Amino acid sequence: MALAQSKVTAQGQISVPMEVRRRLGIHPGSILEWVEDGDRVVVRRAGRFNSDDIHRALFGDRTPKRRTLDELKEGIRKHVAKVHAGH
């Protein structure tokens, strides 16, 4: 079921319905982005990403190797040591 509808003007402009603005926290000056997702287009407030967006950006469609907490801590320790080695 659709949340709301907008009509496109002759200049290609649309109004964002109040309910959508409220739910997305859109105010004057907010930037919206249009994302193609298969056979549909999703409009969302720019700068708002969910964990699926971040996962796809980092790993694409592959599943990352599972690591233990000790492995994660060791990786962080090595990264911090590498970054600060030149200081």
N, C-alpha and C positions, 0 to 999 in steps of 0.2 A: 504494500500500500504506500502510495506517495505521501511524503511529509507535506509538500506544498508544490505549487506550480508558479511559474513566471512566464510572462509573455515577452518575446523579443521585439524591440522597436525596429523601425526602418534603418536606424543607425547601428544595429547589432547590439544594443544595450539591453540589460535585464535589470529588474529590481530583485534584491534578495529579500524574501519574505521575512517578516519580523520573527517568527518562530525559529527559522533557520539562523538568523543573526544572533538571537538570544542563545540558542544551543551551542553555537560555535564561538561565541564571544566576539563577533564581528562588529567593529565600530568604524566610523569614517576614517579612511586611511588604511584600513586593514587590507592585506594582500591575499587574494584568492588564487589558488592554482588548480589547473584542470589536468587530471591524470587519466590517461587511457588505461583501461583495465579490461582487456579482452574485447568484448563487444559492447562495452559501456564506457562512459566517461564519468569520473568522480570529481566533484568540485569540493575542495577543502581549503581551510585556512592555511596559508603557507606557514611553515615553521612548526607545525604540529605533526609529530610522527609517533606512530605506535611501535611496539616491540617487533611486530611483523615487518614493518618498513625497515627498521634498523637491521634486523636479521638478514633480510634480502640484500641490503646494501653491503653487508659484511661477507656473507657466505653464498649469495645467489640462491640456487635451489638445493645446494648440498647441505647435509647435516654435519655440523662440526663435531670433531672427536670429543668425547666426554673426558673431563679431567677431574682429578681429585682436588680437594681444597688445598692440600700441600703443593700440588703441581701448579695451581693458580698462584699461590703465594710466592713460589719460587720464580715463576715467570714475571710477576710484578717486581720482585726484588732485583732480578737481572735487568729488567727494563729501566728501573730507576737508577741502578748503578751505571748502566750504559749512558743514559741521558746526562747524568751528573759527572761522568768521568772527565770531561773536558773542562770543568769549572774549577 
